[in-house]
Amino acid sequence: MTIAIIDTGVDGNVAELQGVVAGGTDFSGIGAPDGQTPVGSVGSEHGTMVAGLAAGRGSGGNNGVIGSEPEIYFYSRRRSATG
């Protein structure tokens, strides 16, 4: 299953999200075209947090975030720098 995270962008380099991001788009006009580099100073990590809650796969052993559906993939859609 694949879902879309529409938020501030998703940092696909976070350990819990390695290999989970299927692609992305930036609709804000201020970030990377792939929507995978969070932009903004206030709340810019919000999209990454939401993605982790949905699809996090942990970061090894008993560490990191395990999302509610760790077997899914997602597309990052950045809407704005503040959510």
C-alpha positions, 0 to 999 in steps of 0.5 A: 500500500502507498499513501501520501503525506501532505505536510511540510515535506519529509526528510527521507534520510531519517533512520526510521524512514530509510527506503520508505519514501516512494517519491515526492512533489513540492507544491510550496514553490520554495523547496526541493522539487521532490518534496523530501527536504523539509523547509522552514524554521517553525514546525518544518519537521512536522511532515517527517514526524507524521510520516514516522507515525504512519510508516516508521520502521524503527532504526535497528534493534528496539530503537526508533519509531515504529509507525502504525503501518510499517509495511507501507510506502508513501509519497511526500507532498510539501504544501507549505513551510509551516504545514 
